[in-house]
Amino acid sequence: MNEIQSPSSAASQTYHDEVNKKNIQKLRELMNSLPPFCRQYFRGTAQVTSSRTQIAYAYDLRMFFEFIHENNSVYKNKEITEFPLTILDEISREDIEEYMEYLSYYVKDGVEYTNDERGKSRKLSSLRSFYNYFFRNEMINTNPPALVPMPKLHEKEIIRLDPNEVAILLDQVEDGSGLTKNQQRFHNKTRVRDLALLTLLLGTGIRVSECVGLDLNDVDFDNMRIKVRRKGGYEDVVYFGEEVEQTLLDYMEQRKHLIPSSGHENALFLSLQNRRMAVRSVEKLVKKYASLVTTLKRITPHKLRSTYGTNLYQETGDIYLVADVLGHKDVNTTRKHYAAMKDETKRKAAKSVKLREP
């Protein structure tokens, strides 16, 4: 049986290290299009911010400086890469508010873009983090993003599969009866893998990035658990049940007979090209099968995670347990998503008590 190895295991970190290297390279490319003082910000926050988050911040900052370049008469004739640090003190609260309004709708390279309150909120968060760094280090005197209120976020309904839809989904993965003839041809080769992968997502609630990053030695059948690398880079252990165990064992038997491409020997889930499956591949896989179950819900791997979180909360009523299992560092993140379910439970409780027989 496989055992979970220590975090020092080089083999188990290969995939994540490779992703991190690509992210660092991408960040360096993005910094070449930003003012030079941005480099200090990304260096200064590298230890507390993941490379993926830094890339998102870099895109947001580039958008902001492009807006300033196009709309500020002083800096219109300067290249963005020539902007000095002093520009941050010259930007006012009104400039930030105009930028937020601009994000609602704009056209770039002939393409129309829009941002809802969540998109605006993330971009303002990026600016706040950026300004806070230089303000705390006493390199600038003003902090206008801190004066702009965050957009009010409206709660979004959690989209998830109902229990009967989960059963239909897994049945479709097993028999493929709803697939096209061309899809069925490939289904014969991937059925066992697809069933194991989707059952794992539905049975543990792990993120799709955590799923594709799994290596063979991350699966411990003795203790029925897997080792995952969470957002932020830390390692965690997630336990699975008998349904997940059986589909994984079936896939492992098939996996023994596959010859992985060079550099992908340790990957748990392999593509038809015998390479580690990518996040995009899993997204397409989920979309393909989910379309056979429901056309009213847009089901993604994250919605399978929401399905698991919902089921776990309904069974236990323990928001702290759900947060821990899903890998949320802040329980308020979990509570925000599942608070509506708690209210619904309260409503049911109120209706269940009868004071007088009708």
KOLVO-793134 format. One record per residue (C-alpha): x, y, z; residue in three letters. Coordinates in steps of 0.1 Angstrom, whole numbers, plus 5000, padded with zeros to 4 digits. Example, Ala and Ser with C-alpha at 12.3 -4.5 7.8 and 13.67 -1.06 7.14 Angstrom:
BEGIN
{pado {5123 4955 5078} "ala"}
{pado {5137 4989 5071} "ser"}
END
This chain:
BEGIN
{pado {5000 5000 5000} "met"}
{pado {5011 5036 4994} "asn"}
{pado {5020 5058 5023} "glu"}
{pado {5020 5096 5025} "ile"}
{pado {5055 5108 5023} "gln"}
{pado {5070 5138 5041} "ser"}
{pado {5068 5173 5027} "pro"}
{pado {5105 5170 5018} "ser"}
{pado {5097 5145 4991} "ser"}
{pado {5110 5161 4959} "ala"}
{pado {5089 5139 4937} "ala"}
{pado {5056 5150 4952} "ser"}
{pado {5066 5187 4948} "gln"}
{pado {5076 5185 4911} "thr"}
{pado {5043 5195 4896} "tyr"}
{pado {5037 5224 4920} "his"}
{pado {5073 5236 4916} "asp"}
{pado {5068 5236 4879} "glu"}
{pado {5036 5256 4881} "val"}
{pado {5053 5281 4904} "asn"}
{pado {5083 5285 4880} "lys"}
{pado {5059 5292 4851} "lys"}
{pado {5040 5318 4873} "asn"}
{pado {5073 5335 4883} "ile"}
{pado {5083 5337 4846} "gln"}
{pado {5049 5351 4837} "lys"}
{pado {5051 5377 4865} "leu"}
{pado {5085 5388 4852} "arg"}
{pado {5070 5393 4818} "glu"}
{pado {5041 5414 4832} "leu"}
{pado {5065 5435 4853} "met"}
{pado {5082 5446 4820} "asn"}
{pado {5050 5465 4811} "ser"}
{pado {5047 5482 4845} "leu"}
{pado {5064 5511 4862} "pro"}
{pado {5098 5501 4876} "pro"}
{pado {5088 5508 4912} "phe"}
{pado {5063 5479 4910} "cys"}
{pado {5091 5454 4912} "arg"}
{pado {5098 5465 4948} "gln"}
{pado {5062 5458 4957} "tyr"}
{pado {5062 5423 4942} "phe"}
{pado {5096 5415 4959} "arg"}
{pado {5083 5429 4992} "gly"}
{pado {5051 5408 4992} "thr"}
{pado {5065 5376 4976} "ala"}
{pado {5068 5358 5010} "gln"}
{pado {5031 5364 5019} "val"}
{pado {5014 5362 4985} "thr"}
{pado {5013 5332 4962} "ser"}
{pado {5027 5336 4927} "ser"}
{pado {4992 5331 4912} "arg"}
{pado {4978 5360 4933} "thr"}
{pado {5008 5382 4923} "gln"}
{pado {5000 5375 4886} "ile"}
{pado {4964 5386 4892} "ala"}
{pado {4976 5418 4910} "tyr"}
{pado {5000 5425 4881} "ala"}
{pado {4972 5423 4855} "tyr"}
{pado {4950 5446 4877} "asp"}
{pado {4978 5471 4881} "leu"}
{pado {4986 5471 4844} "arg"}
{pado {4949 5479 4838} "met"}
{pado {4950 5508 4863} "phe"}
{pado {4982 5523 4848} "phe"}
{pado {4968 5520 4813} "glu"}
{pado {4937 5539 4825} "phe"}
{pado {4959 5567 4840} "ile"}
{pado {4980 5568 4808} "his"}
{pado {4949 5573 4787} "glu"}
{pado {4930 5597 4809} "asn"}
{pado {4956 5618 4827} "asn"}
{pado {4969 5648 4807} "ser"}
{pado {5002 5649 4826} "val"}
{pado {5011 5613 4820} "tyr"}
{pado {4995 5608 4786} "lys"}
{pado {5028 5615 4768} "asn"}
{pado {5049 5593 4791} "lys"}
{pado {5054 5555 4786} "glu"}
{pado {5039 5535 4815} "ile"}
{pado {5074 5520 4821} "thr"}
{pado {5086 5556 4827} "glu"}
{pado {5061 5565 4854} "phe"}
{pado {5079 5575 4887} "pro"}
{pado {5069 5565 4922} "leu"}
{pado {5057 5601 4928} "thr"}
{pado {5027 5594 4905} "ile"}
{pado {5011 5576 4934} "leu"}
{pado {5009 5608 4955} "asp"}
{pado {4995 5627 4925} "glu"}
{pado {4966 5603 4920} "ile"}
{pado {4935 5615 4940} "ser"}
{pado {4905 5597 4954} "arg"}
{pado {4885 5611 4925} "glu"}
{pado {4909 5594 4901} "asp"}
{pado {4903 5561 4918} "ile"}
{pado {4865 5566 4917} "glu"}
{pado {4866 5574 4880} "glu"}
{pado {4887 5543 4874} "tyr"}
{pado {4861 5522 4892} "met"}
{pado {4833 5537 4871} "glu"}
{pado {4854 5530 4839} "tyr"}
{pado {4856 5494 4849} "leu"}
{pado {4819 5490 4845} "ser"}
{pado {4823 5491 4807} "tyr"}
{pado {4852 5497 4784} "tyr"}
{pado {4865 5487 4750} "val"}
{pado {4901 5475 4745} "lys"}
{pado {4915 5464 4711} "asp"}
{pado {4880 5462 4697} "gly"}
{pado {4867 5440 4725} "val"}
{pado {4841 5450 4750} "glu"}
{pado {4847 5443 4787} "tyr"}
{pado {4825 5447 4818} "thr"}
{pado {4830 5442 4855} "asn"}
{pado {4804 5434 4881} "asp"}
{pado {4808 5444 4918} "glu"}
{pado {4830 5414 4923} "arg"}
{pado {4854 5423 4895} "gly"}
{pado {4856 5458 4908} "lys"}
{pado {4861 5447 4943} "ser"}
{pado {4890 5425 4934} "arg"}
{pado {4907 5453 4914} "lys"}
{pado {4902 5478 4942} "leu"}
{pado {4917 5452 4966} "ser"}
{pado {4947 5450 4943} "ser"}
{pado {4951 5488 4944} "leu"}
{pado {4947 5489 4982} "arg"}
{pado {4974 5462 4987} "ser"}
{pado {4997 5481 4963} "phe"}
{pado {4993 5515 4979} "tyr"}
{pado {4994 5500 5015} "asn"}
{pado {5028 5486 5008} "tyr"}
{pado {5044 5519 4998} "phe"}
{pado {5024 5538 5025} "phe"}
{pado {5035 5516 5053} "arg"}
{pado {5071 5518 5042} "asn"}
{pado {5067 5556 5042} "glu"}
{pado {5076 5559 5005} "met"}
{pado {5044 5578 4997} "ile"}
{pado {5023 5603 5017} "asn"}
{pado {4988 5595 5005} "thr"}
{pado {4966 5564 5003} "asn"}
{pado {4936 5573 4981} "pro"}
{pado {4923 5537 4975} "pro"}
{pado {4918 5534 5013} "ala"}
{pado {4893 5563 5010} "leu"}
{pado {4872 5546 4983} "val"}
{pado {4845 5522 4997} "pro"}
{pado {4845 5487 4985} "met"}
{pado {4816 5479 4962} "pro"}
{pado {4786 5463 4979} "lys"}
{pado {4786 5426 4971} "leu"}
{pado {4753 5409 4966} "his"}
{pado {4751 5373 4978} "glu"}
{pado {4751 5348 4949} "lys"}
{pado {4731 5317 4951} "glu"}
{pado {4753 5286 4955} "ile"}
{pado {4750 5266 4923} "ile"}
{pado {4753 5229 4930} "arg"}
{pado {4741 5195 4920} "leu"}
{pado {4711 5180 4938} "asp"}
{pado {4716 5144 4951} "pro"}
{pado {4697 5129 4922} "asn"}
{pado {4717 5149 4897} "glu"}
{pado {4750 5136 4913} "val"}
{pado {4737 5100 4908} "ala"}
{pado {4727 5107 4872} "ile"}
{pado {4761 5124 4865} "leu"}
{pado {4781 5094 4878} "leu"}
{pado {4758 5070 4859} "asp"}
{pado {4765 5089 4827} "gln"}
{pado {4802 5087 4834} "val"}
{pado {4799 5049 4838} "glu"}
{pado {4778 5041 4808} "asp"}
{pado {4783 5071 4785} "gly"}
{pado {4748 5065 4770} "ser"}
{pado {4741 5102 4765} "gly"}
{pado {4774 5109 4747} "leu"}
{pado {4778 5113 4709} "thr"}
{pado {4793 5084 4689} "lys"}
{pado {4826 5102 4686} "asn"}
{pado {4826 5110 4724} "gln"}
{pado {4818 5073 4732} "gln"}
{pado {4848 5062 4712} "arg"}
{pado {4871 5082 4736} "phe"}
{pado {4848 5073 4766} "his"}
{pado {4858 5037 4763} "asn"}
{pado {4894 5047 4770} "lys"}
{pado {4888 5072 4797} "thr"}
{pado {4857 5059 4815} "arg"}
{pado {4875 5044 4845} "val"}
{pado {4897 5075 4849} "arg"}
{pado {4868 5099 4845} "asp"}
{pado {4847 5081 4871} "leu"}
{pado {4876 5081 4896} "ala"}
{pado {4884 5118 4890} "leu"}
{pado {4848 5130 4893} "leu"}
{pado {4840 5108 4923} "thr"}
{pado {4871 5121 4940} "leu"}
{pado {4860 5158 4933} "leu"}
{pado {4825 5151 4945} "leu"}
{pado {4836 5129 4975} "gly"}
{pado {4863 5152 4989} "thr"}
{pado {4856 5187 4977} "gly"}
{pado {4892 5193 4967} "ile"}
{pado {4899 5221 4942} "arg"}
{pado {4906 5211 4905} "val"}
{pado {4941 5225 4908} "ser"}
{pado {4947 5202 4938} "glu"}
{pado {4933 5173 4919} "cys"}
{pado {4955 5176 4888} "val"}
{pado {4985 5181 4911} "gly"}
{pado {4981 5148 4928} "leu"}
{pado {5009 5122 4924} "asp"}
{pado {5007 5085 4928} "leu"}
{pado {5024 5086 4962} "asn"}
{pado {4999 5112 4975} "asp"}
{pado {4972 5085 4977} "val"}
{pado {4973 5064 5010} "asp"}
{pado {4948 5036 5008} "phe"}
{pado {4957 5022 5042} "asp"}
{pado {4943 5054 5059} "asn"}
{pado {4920 5063 5030} "met"}
{pado {4934 5098 5025} "arg"}
{pado {4952 5119 5000} "ile"}
{pado {4979 5146 5004} "lys"}
{pado {4971 5179 4986} "val"}
{pado {4988 5212 4981} "arg"}
{pado {4964 5239 4991} "arg"}
{pado {4962 5275 4979} "lys"}
{pado {4990 5293 4995} "gly"}
{pado {5014 5264 4991} "gly"}
{pado {5008 5245 5024} "tyr"}
{pado {5002 5207 5024} "glu"}
{pado {4970 5192 5039} "asp"}
{pado {4955 5158 5043} "val"}
{pado {4920 5150 5030} "val"}
{pado {4901 5117 5038} "tyr"}
{pado {4879 5099 5014} "phe"}
{pado {4851 5073 5017} "gly"}
{pado {4845 5038 5003} "glu"}
{pado {4830 5051 4970} "glu"}
{pado {4860 5072 4963} "val"}
{pado {4883 5043 4974} "glu"}
{pado {4868 5018 4950} "gln"}
{pado {4869 5041 4919} "thr"}
{pado {4905 5050 4927} "leu"}
{pado {4915 5014 4931} "leu"}
{pado {4899 5006 4897} "asp"}
{pado {4918 5034 4881} "tyr"}
{pado {4950 5025 4898} "met"}
{pado {4948 4990 4882} "glu"}
{pado {4944 5006 4848} "gln"}
{pado {4971 5032 4855} "arg"}
{pado {4997 5004 4860} "lys"}
{pado {4995 4995 4823} "his"}
{pado {5000 5031 4811} "leu"}
{pado {5034 5044 4800} "ile"}
{pado {5036 5080 4811} "pro"}
{pado {5054 5106 4790} "ser"}
{pado {5088 5117 4802} "ser"}
{pado {5084 5140 4832} "gly"}
{pado {5049 5128 4840} "his"}
{pado {5058 5095 4856} "glu"}
{pado {5045 5105 4890} "asn"}
{pado {5012 5121 4879} "ala"}
{pado {4981 5103 4892} "leu"}
{pado {4956 5114 4865} "phe"}
{pado {4970 5111 4829} "leu"}
{pado {4955 5124 4797} "ser"}
{pado {4951 5104 4765} "leu"}
{pado {4986 5116 4756} "gln"}
{pado {4998 5101 4789} "asn"}
{pado {5007 5135 4803} "arg"}
{pado {4995 5150 4836} "arg"}
{pado {4960 5163 4831} "met"}
{pado {4956 5201 4830} "ala"}
{pado {4930 5222 4849} "val"}
{pado {4915 5231 4815} "arg"}
{pado {4911 5194 4806} "ser"}
{pado {4892 5187 4838} "val"}
{pado {4870 5217 4832} "glu"}
{pado {4861 5204 4798} "lys"}
{pado {4855 5169 4811} "leu"}
{pado {4831 5182 4838} "val"}
{pado {4812 5204 4813} "lys"}
{pado {4808 5174 4789} "lys"}
{pado {4792 5151 4815} "tyr"}
{pado {4773 5178 4833} "ala"}
{pado {4756 5189 4801} "ser"}
{pado {4740 5154 4800} "leu"}
{pado {4725 5160 4835} "val"}
{pado {4713 5196 4835} "thr"}
{pado {4711 5225 4810} "thr"}
{pado {4698 5249 4836} "leu"}
{pado {4729 5250 4857} "lys"}
{pado {4764 5259 4846} "arg"}
{pado {4784 5231 4863} "ile"}
{pado {4821 5235 4868} "thr"}
{pado {4847 5217 4890} "pro"}
{pado {4842 5244 4915} "his"}
{pado {4804 5237 4916} "lys"}
{pado {4813 5201 4924} "leu"}
{pado {4832 5215 4953} "arg"}
{pado {4802 5235 4963} "ser"}
{pado {4781 5203 4960} "thr"}
{pado {4804 5185 4985} "tyr"}
{pado {4805 5215 5009} "gly"}
{pado {4767 5217 5008} "thr"}
{pado {4762 5180 5015} "asn"}
{pado {4787 5181 5043} "leu"}
{pado {4771 5211 5060} "tyr"}
{pado {4736 5196 5057} "gln"}
{pado {4748 5164 5073} "glu"}
{pado {4768 5179 5101} "thr"}
{pado {4757 5215 5106} "gly"}
{pado {4794 5222 5116} "asp"}
{pado {4807 5252 5096} "ile"}
{pado {4841 5248 5112} "tyr"}
{pado {4844 5213 5100} "leu"}
{pado {4833 5223 5065} "val"}
{pado {4859 5251 5065} "ala"}
{pado {4886 5227 5076} "asp"}
{pado {4878 5200 5051} "val"}
{pado {4875 5225 5022} "leu"}
{pado {4908 5241 5031} "gly"}
{pado {4894 5276 5040} "his"}
{pado {4919 5294 5062} "lys"}
{pado {4891 5318 5074} "asp"}
{pado {4859 5303 5085} "val"}
{pado {4841 5335 5075} "asn"}
{pado {4848 5325 5039} "thr"}
{pado {4829 5293 5044} "thr"}
{pado {4801 5310 5065} "arg"}
{pado {4796 5336 5037} "lys"}
{pado {4789 5308 5012} "his"}
{pado {4767 5286 5034} "tyr"}
{pado {4749 5312 5056} "ala"}
{pado {4718 5311 5034} "ala"}
{pado {4715 5273 5041} "met"}
{pado {4715 5280 5078} "lys"}
{pado {4687 5305 5074} "asp"}
{pado {4667 5279 5053} "glu"}
{pado {4672 5254 5081} "thr"}
{pado {4658 5279 5106} "lys"}
{pado {4628 5285 5084} "arg"}
{pado {4621 5248 5082} "lys"}
{pado {4624 5246 5120} "ala"}
{pado {4598 5274 5124} "ala"}
{pado {4573 5256 5101} "lys"}
{pado {4578 5222 5118} "ser"}
{pado {4563 5232 5151} "val"}
{pado {4525 5232 5152} "lys"}
{pado {4507 5249 5181} "leu"}
{pado {4472 5238 5173} "arg"}
{pado {4460 5212 5150} "glu"}
{pado {4442 5227 5119} "pro"}
END
